[in-house]
């Protein structure tokens, strides 16, 4: 690990591979939506891809924080074995939930009766969900081993795994696009699954040396990790992810009832994919804070990490604003994302609304890292509940009462909801900061 007193250079070297990892993950969705947009029936297929991806995100949500958990908790081979067993049980359980949703009567209730998807979109969504069946287990598997790599200061290997994921996804998408006459949503879902499976396997292989070293050393007797400890540490984080990612199907539900519903459903995954490029840079900072905050002599390292996060957050907001308020936005949506001119024009205003989101993401990642480092995870869950509740309330007002266009309402709700979460976390965050 870096020396006791961090320098900005050390933070940058530690963070860059993680930022590159999230950046590579963030471009996979724009790549796939760009391919789908260039295939037959782009509105139906983009809408179905967005809905299926939202369902998959919700189902995988309990394992999202497994990277943070393994970064914070795995200290020796004994703690590795205990958290691995916990992780595997969670992965298999979520795969079972995915299978349950694929029962036709249950799926029809969710997609047609509840969300009110058009029949064409619902049928395409069902096929995509079948293809995404490996998604939740593979995500949990690779995030567990990536946390071990991060904790051992091998963040470059995390990035290597994501390179493998991106290559596997791209090759699968290109082969299906050029050599098979499949619907666009099938190409997208197949490519996503292929990528995460390969990334999970490569992460395990790259962590083998670390696990062998764990075996050769005595257990750290000061770290007697129990399943009760794991549960008490992890369930607030899992609940946080469930609540946070659960908002996507809810937004889909509201968009299905909104003005210009089909257009909103079609462009939202494209918008989210583009914004995630900038948000992912901020999300990558959470594990940096967890790993590098010194729990004994904290003041110096905390200030360095705080300053680094502040500069990073301001920078990504300015870069996104440069795109949103200039012709670069048309270049992205029409030439890169492949949207028609009408859909590209439709995306302009919601993109402008979202410019603060990357900066707020940097802030919440740092807030969470301080709280996780202090093993004070419950406020993170409450903040996320605050965020989701705010989003739902804003959607109710803007769509059901004010009759806003769906995607305008959704992007406004996303930004104001995140701001509410940042505001709630400030008090517990500052209470922990007093110790630095």
C-alpha positions as CSV (number, residue, x, y, z in Angstrom):
1,X,0.0,0.0,0.0
2,X,1.1,3.6,-0.4
3,X,3.1,5.3,2.4
4,X,1.4,6.5,5.6
5,X,1.4,10.1,4.4
6,X,-0.3,10.1,1.0
7,X,0.8,12.4,-1.9
8,X,-1.5,13.4,-4.7
9,X,0.7,11.4,-7.1
10,X,0.1,8.2,-5.0
11,X,-3.6,8.8,-5.0
12,X,-3.5,9.4,-8.7
13,X,-1.5,6.2,-9.4
14,X,-3.8,4.1,-7.2
15,X,-7.0,5.7,-8.6
16,X,-6.3,5.8,-12.3
17,X,-6.7,2.0,-13.0
18,X,-10.1,2.1,-11.1
19,X,-11.2,5.2,-13.0
20,X,-10.2,3.5,-16.2
21,X,-12.1,0.4,-15.2
22,X,-15.3,2.4,-14.6
23,X,-14.7,4.4,-17.7
24,X,-14.5,1.2,-19.8
25,X,-17.6,-0.1,-18.1
26,X,-19.4,3.1,-18.8
27,X,-18.7,3.0,-22.6
28,X,-20.2,-0.5,-23.0
29,X,-23.7,0.8,-22.8
30,X,-23.2,3.6,-25.4
31,X,-21.5,1.0,-27.7
32,X,-24.4,-1.4,-27.4
33,X,-27.2,1.2,-27.8
34,X,-25.3,2.7,-30.8
35,X,-25.4,-0.8,-32.4
36,X,-29.1,-1.3,-31.5
37,X,-30.0,2.2,-32.9
38,X,-28.6,1.2,-36.3
39,X,-30.6,-2.0,-36.5
40,X,-34.2,-2.7,-37.4
41,X,-37.0,-1.2,-35.2
42,X,-34.6,0.9,-33.1
43,X,-37.4,2.4,-30.9
44,X,-38.8,-0.9,-29.9
45,X,-35.4,-2.5,-29.4
46,X,-33.9,0.4,-27.5
47,X,-36.9,0.6,-25.2
48,X,-36.8,-3.2,-24.6
49,X,-33.0,-3.1,-23.9
50,X,-33.5,-0.2,-21.4
51,X,-36.3,-2.1,-19.6
52,X,-34.4,-5.4,-19.5
53,X,-31.2,-3.7,-18.3
54,X,-33.2,-1.9,-15.6
55,X,-34.6,-5.3,-14.3
56,X,-31.1,-6.8,-14.4
57,X,-29.6,-3.9,-12.5
58,X,-32.3,-4.3,-9.8
59,X,-31.8,-8.0,-9.4
60,X,-28.0,-7.6,-9.2
61,X,-28.2,-4.7,-6.8
62,X,-27.5,-6.7,-3.5
63,X,-24.0,-7.7,-4.9
64,X,-23.0,-4.2,-6.1
65,X,-21.3,-3.4,-2.8
66,X,-19.4,-6.7,-2.7
67,X,-16.3,-4.9,-4.0
68,X,-16.4,-2.5,-1.0
69,X,-17.0,-5.4,1.4
70,X,-14.1,-7.5,0.2
71,X,-11.8,-4.4,0.1
72,X,-12.7,-3.6,3.7
73,X,-13.1,-7.1,5.3
74,X,-10.8,-9.6,3.6
75,X,-7.5,-9.4,5.6
76,X,-6.4,-13.1,5.6
77,X,-7.4,-16.5,4.2
78,X,-9.9,-17.2,7.0
79,X,-11.8,-13.9,6.3
80,X,-11.6,-14.6,2.6
81,X,-13.3,-18.0,3.0
82,X,-16.1,-16.6,5.1
83,X,-16.8,-13.7,2.8
84,X,-16.5,-16.0,-0.3
85,X,-19.2,-18.3,1.1
86,X,-21.4,-15.3,1.9
87,X,-20.9,-14.0,-1.6
88,X,-21.7,-17.3,-3.3
89,X,-24.9,-17.8,-1.4
90,X,-25.9,-14.3,-2.4
91,X,-25.0,-14.9,-6.1
92,X,-27.0,-18.1,-6.4
93,X,-30.0,-16.6,-4.6
94,X,-30.2,-13.7,-7.1
95,X,-30.0,-16.0,-10.0
96,X,-33.0,-17.8,-8.5
97,X,-34.8,-14.5,-8.3
98,X,-34.1,-13.9,-12.0
99,X,-35.5,-17.3,-12.9
100,X,-38.6,-16.6,-10.8
101,X,-39.2,-13.3,-12.8
102,X,-38.9,-15.3,-16.0
103,X,-42.0,-17.3,-15.2
104,X,-44.3,-16.1,-18.0
105,X,-47.3,-15.1,-15.7
106,X,-45.0,-13.2,-13.4
107,X,-43.2,-11.4,-16.2
108,X,-46.4,-10.5,-18.0
109,X,-47.8,-9.0,-14.8
110,X,-44.7,-6.9,-14.3
111,X,-44.1,-5.8,-17.9
112,X,-47.6,-5.5,-19.3
113,X,-50.0,-5.1,-16.4
114,X,-47.7,-3.0,-14.1
115,X,-45.3,-1.1,-16.4
116,X,-47.8,-1.1,-19.4
117,X,-45.2,-1.9,-22.0
118,X,-46.4,-2.3,-25.6
119,X,-46.7,-6.0,-26.5
120,X,-43.8,-5.7,-29.0
121,X,-41.5,-4.2,-26.4
122,X,-42.6,-6.7,-23.7
123,X,-41.8,-9.7,-26.0
124,X,-38.3,-8.4,-26.8
125,X,-37.7,-7.6,-23.1
126,X,-38.5,-11.2,-22.1
127,X,-35.9,-12.6,-24.6
128,X,-33.3,-10.1,-23.3
129,X,-34.0,-11.2,-19.7
130,X,-33.3,-14.8,-20.6
131,X,-30.0,-13.9,-22.1
132,X,-29.1,-11.8,-19.0
133,X,-29.6,-14.7,-16.7
134,X,-25.8,-15.1,-15.9
135,X,-25.6,-11.3,-15.2
136,X,-26.2,-11.0,-11.4
137,X,-24.1,-14.0,-10.4
138,X,-21.2,-13.0,-12.6
139,X,-21.3,-9.4,-11.3
140,X,-21.1,-10.6,-7.7
141,X,-18.3,-13.0,-8.5
142,X,-16.1,-10.5,-10.2
143,X,-16.7,-7.7,-7.7
144,X,-15.7,-10.0,-4.8
145,X,-12.4,-10.8,-6.4
146,X,-11.8,-7.2,-7.6
147,X,-12.1,-6.0,-4.0
148,X,-9.3,-8.4,-3.0
149,X,-7.1,-7.0,-5.8
150,X,-7.8,-3.4,-4.7
151,X,-7.0,-4.3,-1.0
152,X,-3.7,-5.7,-2.2
153,X,-2.8,-2.5,-4.2
154,X,-3.3,-4.3,-7.5
155,X,-5.7,-1.9,-9.1
156,X,-4.1,-2.3,-12.5
157,X,-5.4,-5.9,-12.6
158,X,-8.9,-4.7,-12.0
159,X,-8.5,-2.6,-15.1
160,X,-7.1,-5.5,-17.1
161,X,-10.2,-7.5,-16.2
162,X,-12.4,-4.8,-17.5
163,X,-10.4,-4.7,-20.8
164,X,-11.2,-8.4,-21.1
165,X,-14.8,-7.6,-20.4
166,X,-15.0,-4.9,-23.0
167,X,-13.2,-6.9,-25.7
168,X,-15.5,-10.0,-25.0
169,X,-18.6,-7.8,-25.2
170,X,-17.5,-6.0,-28.3
171,X,-16.5,-9.2,-30.2
172,X,-19.8,-10.8,-29.3
173,X,-21.8,-7.7,-30.4
174,X,-19.9,-7.4,-33.7
175,X,-20.2,-11.0,-34.6
176,X,-23.9,-11.1,-33.9
177,X,-24.5,-7.8,-35.7
178,X,-22.7,-8.7,-38.9
179,X,-23.3,-12.5,-39.2
180,X,-26.7,-13.1,-37.7
181,X,-30.1,-11.6,-38.3
182,X,-31.1,-11.1,-34.7
183,X,-33.1,-8.3,-33.1
184,X,-31.0,-5.5,-31.7
185,X,-32.0,-6.3,-28.1
186,X,-30.7,-9.8,-28.5
187,X,-27.3,-8.5,-29.7
188,X,-27.1,-6.1,-26.7
189,X,-28.1,-8.6,-24.0
190,X,-25.9,-11.4,-25.3
191,X,-22.9,-9.1,-25.5
192,X,-23.5,-7.9,-21.9
193,X,-23.6,-11.4,-20.5
194,X,-20.5,-12.5,-22.4
195,X,-18.5,-9.6,-21.1
196,X,-19.3,-10.0,-17.4
197,X,-18.7,-13.8,-17.5
198,X,-15.2,-13.3,-19.0
199,X,-14.4,-10.5,-16.5
200,X,-15.4,-12.6,-13.6
201,X,-13.3,-15.5,-14.6
202,X,-10.3,-13.3,-15.3
203,X,-10.6,-11.5,-11.9
204,X,-10.5,-14.9,-10.1
205,X,-7.4,-15.9,-12.1
206,X,-5.6,-12.6,-11.3
207,X,-6.3,-12.9,-7.6
208,X,-4.8,-16.4,-7.3
209,X,-1.4,-15.2,-6.2
210,X,-2.9,-13.1,-3.5
211,X,-4.9,-16.1,-2.2
212,X,-1.8,-18.3,-2.2
213,X,0.0,-15.7,-0.1
214,X,-3.0,-15.7,2.3
215,X,-2.6,-19.4,2.7
216,X,1.1,-19.2,3.5
217,X,0.7,-16.7,6.3
218,X,-0.9,-17.2,9.7
219,X,-4.4,-15.9,10.2
220,X,-4.6,-12.3,11.6
221,X,-5.9,-13.1,15.1
222,X,-6.9,-9.4,15.5
223,X,-9.4,-9.9,12.6
224,X,-11.8,-12.6,13.8
225,X,-14.5,-12.1,11.1
226,X,-17.8,-13.8,11.9
227,X,-20.9,-14.2,9.7
228,X,-22.7,-11.9,12.1
229,X,-20.0,-9.3,11.4
230,X,-20.4,-9.7,7.7
231,X,-24.2,-9.4,7.9
232,X,-24.2,-6.3,10.1
233,X,-21.6,-4.7,7.9
234,X,-23.1,-5.7,4.5
235,X,-26.8,-5.6,4.8
236,X,-27.0,-1.7,5.0
237,X,-24.8,-1.6,1.9
238,X,-26.9,-4.2,0.1
239,X,-30.1,-2.4,1.0
240,X,-28.5,0.8,-0.3
241,X,-27.9,-0.8,-3.7
242,X,-31.4,-2.5,-3.8
243,X,-33.0,0.9,-3.1
244,X,-30.8,2.8,-5.5
245,X,-31.1,0.4,-8.4
246,X,-34.7,-0.3,-7.7
247,X,-35.4,3.2,-8.9
248,X,-34.7,2.3,-12.5
249,X,-37.8,0.0,-12.9
250,X,-39.8,2.6,-11.1
251,X,-38.7,5.3,-13.5
252,X,-39.5,3.0,-16.3
253,X,-43.0,2.5,-14.9
254,X,-43.5,6.3,-14.7
255,X,-42.2,6.8,-18.2
256,X,-44.7,4.3,-19.5
257,X,-47.5,6.5,-18.2
258,X,-45.9,9.8,-19.3
259,X,-46.3,12.1,-22.3
260,X,-44.1,10.9,-25.3
261,X,-43.6,7.6,-23.5
262,X,-42.0,5.6,-26.3
263,X,-39.5,8.3,-27.2
264,X,-38.6,8.8,-23.5
265,X,-38.1,5.0,-23.1
266,X,-36.0,4.9,-26.2
267,X,-33.6,7.8,-25.3
268,X,-33.3,7.3,-21.6
269,X,-30.8,4.3,-21.8
270,X,-28.8,6.3,-24.3
271,X,-28.7,9.3,-22.0
272,X,-28.0,7.2,-18.9
273,X,-25.2,5.5,-20.8
274,X,-23.6,8.7,-21.8
275,X,-23.9,10.3,-18.3
276,X,-22.5,7.2,-16.7
277,X,-19.2,7.8,-18.5
278,X,-18.8,10.8,-16.3
279,X,-20.5,9.4,-13.2
280,X,-18.3,6.3,-13.4
281,X,-15.2,8.4,-12.8
282,X,-16.7,9.5,-9.5
283,X,-18.0,6.1,-8.5
284,X,-14.5,4.7,-8.9
285,X,-13.3,7.0,-6.0
286,X,-15.3,5.1,-3.4
287,X,-12.9,2.2,-3.2
288,X,-10.0,4.6,-3.2
289,X,-11.2,6.3,-0.1
290,X,-12.0,3.0,1.6
291,X,-8.5,1.6,0.9
292,X,-6.4,4.7,1.5
293,X,-8.0,6.4,4.5
294,X,-5.6,5.7,7.4
295,X,-7.6,4.6,10.5
296,X,-4.9,5.6,13.0
297,X,-3.3,8.9,11.8
298,X,-6.1,10.1,9.6
299,X,-5.9,13.9,9.2
300,X,-3.2,14.2,6.5
301,X,-4.6,11.5,4.3
302,X,-8.2,12.7,4.7
303,X,-7.3,16.2,3.5
304,X,-5.4,14.9,0.5
305,X,-8.3,12.6,-0.5
306,X,-10.9,15.4,0.1
307,X,-9.0,17.8,-2.1
308,X,-8.5,15.2,-4.8
309,X,-12.2,14.4,-4.8
310,X,-13.2,18.1,-5.0
311,X,-11.0,18.8,-8.0
312,X,-12.2,15.6,-9.7
313,X,-15.9,16.5,-9.2
314,X,-15.6,20.0,-10.5
315,X,-13.6,18.8,-13.5
316,X,-16.2,16.2,-14.7
317,X,-19.0,18.7,-14.3
318,X,-17.2,21.2,-16.5
319,X,-16.3,18.7,-19.2
320,X,-19.9,17.4,-19.3
321,X,-21.2,21.0,-19.5
322,X,-18.8,21.6,-22.5
323,X,-20.5,18.8,-24.3
324,X,-24.1,19.5,-23.3
325,X,-24.1,23.2,-24.2
326,X,-22.2,23.0,-27.5
327,X,-22.7,21.2,-30.9
328,X,-20.6,18.3,-29.4
329,X,-23.9,17.0,-28.0
330,X,-25.4,16.6,-31.5
331,X,-22.2,14.9,-32.7
332,X,-22.4,12.4,-29.9
333,X,-26.1,11.5,-30.2
334,X,-26.3,11.4,-34.0
335,X,-22.9,10.3,-35.1
336,X,-21.8,8.1,-32.2
337,X,-25.0,6.9,-30.6
338,X,-26.8,6.6,-33.9
339,X,-30.0,8.3,-32.9
340,X,-32.2,9.9,-35.5
341,X,-32.2,13.7,-35.6
342,X,-35.6,13.8,-33.9
343,X,-34.5,11.6,-31.1
344,X,-31.2,13.4,-30.8
345,X,-33.0,16.8,-30.5
346,X,-35.3,15.2,-28.0
347,X,-32.2,14.3,-25.8
348,X,-30.7,17.8,-25.7
349,X,-32.7,19.3,-22.8
350,X,-32.5,16.2,-20.5
351,X,-28.7,16.1,-21.0
352,X,-28.4,19.8,-19.9
353,X,-30.4,19.0,-16.8
354,X,-28.0,16.2,-15.9
355,X,-24.8,18.1,-15.9
356,X,-24.4,18.3,-12.1
357,X,-24.8,14.5,-11.7
358,X,-21.1,13.6,-12.1
359,X,-20.1,16.1,-9.4
360,X,-22.7,14.9,-7.0
361,X,-21.5,11.4,-7.6
362,X,-18.0,12.3,-6.7
363,X,-19.3,13.8,-3.5
364,X,-21.4,10.9,-2.5
365,X,-18.6,8.4,-3.2
366,X,-16.3,10.2,-0.9
367,X,-19.0,10.6,1.8
368,X,-19.6,6.8,1.6
369,X,-16.0,5.9,1.7
370,X,-15.5,7.8,5.0
371,X,-18.5,6.1,6.5
372,X,-17.6,2.6,5.3
373,X,-14.0,3.1,6.6
374,X,-15.6,3.9,10.0
375,X,-17.9,0.8,9.6
376,X,-20.8,3.2,10.0
377,X,-22.9,2.0,7.0
378,X,-26.5,2.6,8.1
379,X,-26.6,6.3,7.1
380,X,-25.7,5.3,3.6
381,X,-28.9,3.2,3.4
382,X,-31.1,6.0,4.8
383,X,-29.5,8.5,2.3
384,X,-30.3,6.2,-0.6
385,X,-33.9,5.8,0.7
386,X,-34.1,9.6,0.8
387,X,-32.8,9.8,-2.8
388,X,-35.3,7.2,-4.1
389,X,-38.2,8.7,-2.2
390,X,-37.4,12.1,-3.6
391,X,-37.2,10.7,-7.2
392,X,-40.6,9.0,-6.8
393,X,-42.2,12.1,-5.4
394,X,-40.8,14.3,-8.1
395,X,-42.0,11.9,-10.8
396,X,-45.5,11.8,-9.3
397,X,-45.7,15.6,-9.3
398,X,-44.2,16.2,-12.8
399,X,-45.8,13.3,-14.7
400,X,-49.1,12.7,-13.0
401,X,-49.9,16.3,-12.0
402,X,-47.9,18.6,-14.3
403,X,-47.9,16.3,-17.4
404,X,-44.2,16.8,-18.2
405,X,-42.5,14.8,-20.9
406,X,-41.3,11.6,-19.4
407,X,-37.5,11.9,-19.9
408,X,-37.5,15.6,-18.7
409,X,-39.3,14.5,-15.5
410,X,-36.9,11.5,-15.0
411,X,-33.7,13.5,-15.4
412,X,-34.9,16.3,-13.1
413,X,-35.9,13.7,-10.5
414,X,-32.5,12.0,-10.8
415,X,-30.5,15.2,-10.1
416,X,-32.8,16.5,-7.2
417,X,-32.9,13.0,-5.7
418,X,-29.1,12.7,-5.6
419,X,-28.8,16.2,-4.1
420,X,-31.2,15.2,-1.4
421,X,-29.0,12.1,-0.6
422,X,-25.8,14.3,-0.5
423,X,-27.5,16.7,1.9
424,X,-28.7,13.9,4.2
425,X,-25.2,12.3,4.4
426,X,-23.5,15.6,5.2
427,X,-24.2,15.4,9.0
428,X,-23.0,11.8,9.6
429,X,-20.1,12.4,7.2
430,X,-19.0,15.5,9.2
431,X,-19.4,13.7,12.5
432,X,-16.8,11.1,11.2
433,X,-14.6,13.8,9.8
434,X,-14.2,15.3,13.3
435,X,-12.1,12.3,14.1
436,X,-9.6,13.1,11.3
